[in-house]
Amino acid sequence: MIAASPFPSLGIAVITHRAAANLPHCLPPLLDAHARPRVLVVNSSSGDGTVELAKKMGAEVLVVPRNEFNHGTTRELARHVLGTDIVVMMTPDARPQNADLLANLVRPVLQGVASVAYARQVPHEEAGFFEAFPRSFNYPQNSEIRSIEDMNRLGPGAFFCSNVCAAWSNSALDEIGGFSPTLSLEDVIATARLLYAGHRIAYCADAVVAHSHRYSLAQEFRRHFDTGYVRAQQRRLLFTDSGDERRGAAYGTAMMGRLLRERPWLVPYGVAHLVTKYAGYRAGFHGHRLPHRMKRSLSGQDYYWQGWASPPDSAVMQQQPRVIT
C-alpha cells in the first residue's frame, strides 16, 4: 500500500482522441481543483483541435501516434511522464458531478486502505434505458473496499474497475509492473494483479462522474468481442471456476426484470441487446484462432491490429499466474 502522506503529489492523465467537444466539460473542475494536480492530456494524434484547446485551457499535453496507441501502454507512458505519488486516469467524456470528486476519489489511497480507487458513474441526463441500466448495475450507491478474499463472493467481479475515472498508487503499480499492453481491460488486469499481491481496491460512491454512451447493436458486438478476446488471454488471472457466467447471468436477469416492470415494450430489443453482447463476447473469447484480418474486422479497435505487435495469444496466457480458489 502507499504510505499515508500529508503532501502527496497528484497527477491526472486524460486519455483523448477527438475530444475537443468534451474538454470544456471535463478539464475545468480538474484544473481548478484545490489539490492543484498536474493535468496531462494524452492525445492519439486526432487532429481535431484537442491538443490546441488543451494547451489553451492550461493542461500539459502529450501526443502519441494513433498507430502506437494501446490502452495499457499509453497509460503506462502517461503515469511515468507524470511521476506523481498518485495518478488519476480519466477519459474526457467523464464529467465531474461534485466539487469534491478528486478529494473523495483519492482519499482511500491517501489513507493507505487501498491502492486503487474508482469513481461512481451515473448516466447523462439524456441517456436512454440501455445506456443508464449498466451504470445502476455496476455502480451502486454504497462505497466498498474489496480484497482477493472477495473472489469467493463476487468471482471475477472482485476485480471490477474503470479507468474512466480511477486513482492509482504509482508505487503499487510499480510493484506489479504497471499497466500491461492490451486490447482493453487494462484497469481490470492491473486491479487483479494488485489484489493477488495483497492490495485492496476502493469503490468511491461519493466521487461521481457522468458517463454513458449510446451504442448500436453492431458497436455492442465489437466492444464485447474485444472484452471476450482479452478475458480469454487473461483467463488464468481473472477467472474462477465459473468464469464470467455468474455476473453475466445476474446482469441479464436484472435488466430484463426491470424492463418487464417498467418498459415492457422494450423487451424485444432488450433480448436482442443481450444476445448481441453475448455473441460478441463468445466470438472474442474463442477468437484467438481466427485469422488476423478477421479479428481486426470484428474488433472495435482496428488501430490496435494495425499498429500493435502483441505477443502470441498462447504466450500471453502462459504468463498469467494460476488462480487458486
SERO-12989 format. One record per residue (C-alpha): residue number from 0; x, y negated, z negated. Coordinates in steps of 0.1 Angstrom, whole numbers. Layout:
REM residues N
+-----+-------+-------+-------+
:   n :    px :    py :    pz :
+-----+-------+-------+-------+
: NUM :     X :     Y :     Z :
...
+-----+-------+-------+-------+
REM end
This chain:
REM residues 325
+-----+-------+-------+-------+
:   n :    px :    py :    pz :
+-----+-------+-------+-------+
:   0 :     0 :     0 :     0 :
:   1 :    10 :   -36 :     5 :
:   2 :    22 :   -52 :   -27 :
:   3 :    -1 :   -79 :   -41 :
:   4 :    14 :  -113 :   -35 :
:   5 :     1 :  -148 :   -42 :
:   6 :    17 :  -162 :   -10 :
:   7 :    14 :  -136 :    18 :
:   8 :    18 :  -147 :    54 :
:   9 :   -12 :  -142 :    76 :
:  10 :   -14 :  -139 :   114 :
:  11 :   -43 :  -133 :   138 :
:  12 :   -39 :  -117 :   172 :
:  13 :   -68 :  -124 :   195 :
:  14 :   -66 :   -99 :   225 :
:  15 :   -81 :  -115 :   256 :
:  16 :   -90 :  -111 :   292 :
:  17 :  -111 :  -136 :   310 :
:  18 :  -121 :  -151 :   276 :
:  19 :  -123 :  -188 :   283 :
:  20 :  -160 :  -189 :   276 :
:  21 :  -156 :  -172 :   243 :
:  22 :  -127 :  -191 :   228 :
:  23 :  -147 :  -222 :   217 :
:  24 :  -168 :  -199 :   196 :
:  25 :  -140 :  -177 :   182 :
:  26 :  -109 :  -198 :   177 :
:  27 :  -121 :  -229 :   157 :
:  28 :  -130 :  -211 :   125 :
:  29 :   -97 :  -193 :   126 :
:  30 :   -76 :  -223 :   134 :
:  31 :   -93 :  -243 :   107 :
:  32 :   -92 :  -216 :    80 :
:  33 :   -80 :  -226 :    46 :
:  34 :   -52 :  -200 :    48 :
:  35 :   -37 :  -217 :    78 :
:  36 :   -29 :  -185 :    97 :
:  37 :    -8 :  -182 :   128 :
:  38 :   -32 :  -176 :   156 :
:  39 :   -18 :  -158 :   186 :
:  40 :   -39 :  -154 :   218 :
:  41 :   -27 :  -125 :   238 :
:  42 :   -39 :  -126 :   274 :
:  43 :   -36 :   -99 :   301 :
:  44 :   -30 :  -123 :   329 :
:  45 :   -66 :  -131 :   335 :
:  46 :   -60 :  -164 :   354 :
:  47 :   -94 :  -179 :   344 :
:  48 :   -81 :  -207 :   322 :
:  49 :   -79 :  -187 :   290 :
:  50 :   -42 :  -194 :   284 :
:  51 :   -45 :  -231 :   291 :
:  52 :   -76 :  -235 :   269 :
:  53 :   -60 :  -216 :   240 :
:  54 :   -29 :  -238 :   241 :
:  55 :   -51 :  -269 :   242 :
:  56 :   -70 :  -257 :   212 :
:  57 :   -38 :  -252 :   192 :
:  58 :   -32 :  -215 :   194 :
:  59 :     1 :  -198 :   202 :
:  60 :    -1 :  -178 :   235 :
:  61 :    15 :  -145 :   247 :
:  62 :     9 :  -133 :   283 :
:  63 :    13 :   -97 :   293 :
:  64 :     9 :   -84 :   329 :
:  65 :   -25 :   -68 :   334 :
:  66 :   -10 :   -35 :   347 :
:  67 :    11 :   -33 :   315 :
:  68 :   -19 :   -39 :   291 :
:  69 :   -26 :   -10 :   268 :
:  70 :   -49 :   -10 :   238 :
:  71 :   -23 :     3 :   214 :
:  72 :    10 :   -11 :   229 :
:  73 :    -3 :   -46 :   234 :
:  74 :   -15 :   -49 :   198 :
:  75 :    18 :   -34 :   186 :
:  76 :    36 :   -61 :   205 :
:  77 :    14 :   -88 :   190 :
:  78 :    19 :   -77 :   154 :
:  79 :    57 :   -78 :   159 :
:  80 :    56 :  -112 :   176 :
:  81 :    36 :  -125 :   146 :
:  82 :    57 :  -106 :   120 :
:  83 :    34 :  -117 :    91 :
:  84 :    26 :   -97 :    60 :
:  85 :   -10 :   -92 :    71 :
:  86 :   -21 :   -92 :   107 :
:  87 :   -58 :   -96 :   117 :
:  88 :   -67 :   -80 :   151 :
:  89 :   -97 :   -97 :   168 :
:  90 :  -114 :   -98 :   202 :
:  91 :  -126 :  -131 :   215 :
:  92 :  -162 :  -121 :   217 :
:  93 :  -163 :  -117 :   179 :
:  94 :  -179 :  -149 :   165 :
:  95 :  -172 :  -155 :   128 :
:  96 :  -205 :  -159 :   108 :
:  97 :  -193 :  -172 :    75 :
:  98 :  -166 :  -196 :    64 :
:  99 :  -151 :  -170 :    41 :
: 100 :  -146 :  -144 :    68 :
: 101 :  -108 :  -143 :    65 :
: 102 :  -107 :  -145 :    28 :
: 103 :  -132 :  -117 :    24 :
: 104 :  -116 :   -96 :    50 :
: 105 :   -80 :   -97 :    37 :
: 106 :   -89 :   -95 :     0 :
: 107 :   -87 :   -57 :    -3 :
: 108 :   -53 :   -58 :    14 :
: 109 :   -41 :   -86 :    -8 :
: 110 :   -52 :   -67 :   -39 :
: 111 :   -35 :   -36 :   -28 :
: 112 :   -66 :   -14 :   -28 :
: 113 :   -65 :    -8 :     9 :
: 114 :   -40 :   -11 :    38 :
: 115 :   -66 :   -19 :    64 :
: 116 :  -100 :   -37 :    62 :
: 117 :  -126 :   -42 :    88 :
: 118 :  -155 :   -66 :    91 :
: 119 :  -192 :   -61 :    94 :
: 120 :  -206 :   -66 :   129 :
: 121 :  -241 :   -80 :   135 :
: 122 :  -257 :   -83 :   169 :
: 123 :  -260 :  -116 :   187 :
: 124 :  -294 :  -132 :   183 :
: 125 :  -304 :  -124 :   219 :
: 126 :  -294 :   -87 :   216 :
: 127 :  -319 :   -61 :   225 :
: 128 :  -326 :   -28 :   207 :
: 129 :  -298 :    -8 :   223 :
: 130 :  -272 :   -35 :   215 :
: 131 :  -284 :   -41 :   180 :
: 132 :  -290 :    -5 :   168 :
: 133 :  -253 :     6 :   168 :
: 134 :  -245 :   -24 :   146 :
: 135 :  -270 :   -15 :   120 :
: 136 :  -260 :    22 :   121 :
: 137 :  -222 :    16 :   119 :
: 138 :  -221 :   -15 :    97 :
: 139 :  -243 :   -12 :    66 :
: 140 :  -249 :   -39 :    41 :
: 141 :  -227 :   -24 :    13 :
: 142 :  -189 :   -25 :    13 :
: 143 :  -169 :     6 :     5 :
: 144 :  -133 :    19 :     1 :
: 145 :  -125 :    52 :    18 :
: 146 :   -96 :    76 :    15 :
: 147 :   -87 :   110 :    30 :
: 148 :  -109 :   127 :     4 :
: 149 :  -139 :   112 :    22 :
: 150 :  -135 :   136 :    51 :
: 151 :  -153 :   162 :    31 :
: 152 :  -184 :   138 :    30 :
: 153 :  -180 :   120 :    63 :
: 154 :  -159 :   142 :    86 :
: 155 :  -142 :   121 :   113 :
: 156 :  -164 :    91 :   103 :
: 157 :  -140 :    86 :    74 :
: 158 :  -116 :    71 :   100 :
: 159 :  -140 :    47 :   115 :
: 160 :  -126 :    12 :   120 :
: 161 :  -129 :   -16 :   146 :
: 162 :  -102 :   -39 :   159 :
: 163 :  -130 :   -63 :   169 :
: 164 :  -121 :   -78 :   135 :
: 165 :   -98 :   -59 :   112 :
: 166 :   -69 :   -69 :    88 :
: 167 :   -39 :   -47 :    86 :
: 168 :    -9 :   -45 :    63 :
: 169 :    21 :   -48 :    86 :
: 170 :    43 :   -28 :    62 :
: 171 :    18 :     0 :    62 :
: 172 :    17 :     0 :   100 :
: 173 :    55 :     2 :   100 :
: 174 :    52 :    33 :    78 :
: 175 :    32 :    52 :   103 :
: 176 :    50 :    39 :   134 :
: 177 :    24 :    12 :   143 :
: 178 :    -3 :    14 :   170 :
: 179 :     2 :    42 :   195 :
: 180 :    -1 :    38 :   232 :
: 181 :   -36 :    49 :   240 :
: 182 :   -65 :    45 :   264 :
: 183 :   -87 :    34 :   235 :
: 184 :   -94 :    40 :   197 :
: 185 :   -60 :    26 :   186 :
: 186 :   -77 :    14 :   154 :
: 187 :   -92 :    48 :   146 :
: 188 :   -59 :    66 :   153 :
: 189 :   -39 :    42 :   131 :
: 190 :   -65 :    45 :   103 :
: 191 :   -64 :    83 :   104 :
: 192 :   -26 :    82 :   101 :
: 193 :   -28 :    57 :    72 :
: 194 :   -53 :    78 :    53 :
: 195 :   -33 :   110 :    57 :
: 196 :    -3 :    91 :    44 :
: 197 :   -22 :    82 :    12 :
: 198 :   -35 :    48 :    21 :
: 199 :   -71 :    36 :    20 :
: 200 :   -94 :    17 :    43 :
: 201 :  -119 :   -10 :    32 :
: 202 :  -152 :   -19 :    49 :
: 203 :  -160 :   -55 :    40 :
: 204 :  -197 :   -62 :    44 :
: 205 :  -192 :   -98 :    33 :
: 206 :  -169 :  -105 :    62 :
: 207 :  -193 :  -109 :    91 :
: 208 :  -188 :  -114 :   128 :
: 209 :  -215 :  -114 :   156 :
: 210 :  -205 :   -90 :   183 :
: 211 :  -227 :   -70 :   207 :
: 212 :  -228 :   -61 :   244 :
: 213 :  -255 :   -52 :   269 :
: 214 :  -242 :   -22 :   288 :
: 215 :  -257 :    -5 :   318 :
: 216 :  -260 :    33 :   317 :
: 217 :  -231 :    36 :   341 :
: 218 :  -210 :    14 :   317 :
: 219 :  -220 :    35 :   287 :
: 220 :  -209 :    66 :   306 :
: 221 :  -175 :    52 :   313 :
: 222 :  -170 :    39 :   278 :
: 223 :  -178 :    73 :   263 :
: 224 :  -157 :    90 :   289 :
: 225 :  -127 :    71 :   275 :
: 226 :  -137 :    79 :   239 :
: 227 :  -140 :   116 :   247 :
: 228 :  -108 :   116 :   265 :
: 229 :   -88 :   101 :   236 :
: 230 :  -106 :   122 :   210 :
: 231 :   -96 :   153 :   229 :
: 232 :   -60 :   141 :   229 :
: 233 :   -61 :   133 :   192 :
: 234 :   -82 :   163 :   181 :
: 235 :   -56 :   176 :   156 :
: 236 :   -55 :   143 :   139 :
: 237 :   -92 :   133 :   140 :
: 238 :  -113 :   164 :   138 :
: 239 :  -126 :   186 :   111 :
: 240 :  -142 :   219 :   120 :
: 241 :  -174 :   201 :   130 :
: 242 :  -157 :   177 :   153 :
: 243 :  -178 :   146 :   162 :
: 244 :  -211 :   166 :   164 :
: 245 :  -224 :   157 :   130 :
: 246 :  -221 :   120 :   133 :
: 247 :  -234 :   120 :   169 :
: 248 :  -264 :   140 :   158 :
: 249 :  -271 :   116 :   129 :
: 250 :  -269 :    87 :   153 :
: 251 :  -292 :   102 :   178 :
: 252 :  -318 :   112 :   152 :
: 253 :  -317 :    78 :   135 :
: 254 :  -321 :    59 :   168 :
: 255 :  -349 :    80 :   182 :
: 256 :  -367 :    78 :   148 :
: 257 :  -366 :    40 :   148 :
: 258 :  -378 :    39 :   184 :
: 259 :  -407 :    62 :   177 :
: 260 :  -417 :    40 :   148 :
: 261 :  -411 :     6 :   162 :
: 262 :  -409 :     7 :   201 :
: 263 :  -423 :    40 :   214 :
: 264 :  -425 :    26 :   249 :
: 265 :  -387 :    26 :   250 :
: 266 :  -384 :    63 :   241 :
: 267 :  -378 :    75 :   277 :
: 268 :  -349 :    50 :   281 :
: 269 :  -337 :    60 :   247 :
: 270 :  -334 :    96 :   258 :
: 271 :  -316 :    86 :   290 :
: 272 :  -293 :    64 :   269 :
: 273 :  -283 :    92 :   246 :
: 274 :  -279 :   117 :   274 :
: 275 :  -257 :    93 :   293 :
: 276 :  -235 :    87 :   263 :
: 277 :  -232 :   124 :   255 :
: 278 :  -225 :   133 :   291 :
: 279 :  -197 :   107 :   293 :
: 280 :  -182 :   119 :   261 :
: 281 :  -182 :   155 :   271 :
: 282 :  -168 :   147 :   305 :
: 283 :  -140 :   128 :   289 :
: 284 :  -134 :   154 :   262 :
: 285 :  -129 :   181 :   289 :
: 286 :  -114 :   156 :   314 :
: 287 :   -77 :   164 :   309 :
: 288 :   -77 :   190 :   337 :
: 289 :   -92 :   166 :   362 :
: 290 :   -71 :   150 :   390 :
: 291 :   -56 :   117 :   381 :
: 292 :   -78 :    99 :   407 :
: 293 :  -110 :   113 :   393 :
: 294 :  -100 :   103 :   357 :
: 295 :   -95 :    68 :   369 :
: 296 :  -128 :    68 :   387 :
: 297 :  -147 :    80 :   356 :
: 298 :  -129 :    57 :   332 :
: 299 :  -139 :    22 :   322 :
: 300 :  -103 :    10 :   324 :
: 301 :   -89 :    16 :   358 :
: 302 :   -59 :    -6 :   350 :
: 303 :   -48 :    20 :   324 :
: 304 :   -44 :    47 :   351 :
: 305 :   -27 :    23 :   374 :
: 306 :    -1 :     8 :   352 :
: 307 :     4 :    30 :   321 :
: 308 :    26 :    61 :   324 :
: 309 :    11 :    81 :   295 :
: 310 :    27 :   113 :   283 :
: 311 :    12 :   146 :   294 :
: 312 :   -20 :   155 :   276 :
: 313 :    -5 :   187 :   262 :
: 314 :    24 :   167 :   247 :
: 315 :     1 :   142 :   231 :
: 316 :   -19 :   169 :   215 :
: 317 :    11 :   187 :   201 :
: 318 :    24 :   156 :   184 :
: 319 :    -6 :   154 :   160 :
: 320 :    -5 :   169 :   125 :
: 321 :   -28 :   198 :   118 :
: 322 :   -59 :   187 :   100 :
: 323 :   -63 :   205 :    67 :
: 324 :   -98 :   205 :    52 :
+-----+-------+-------+-------+
REM end
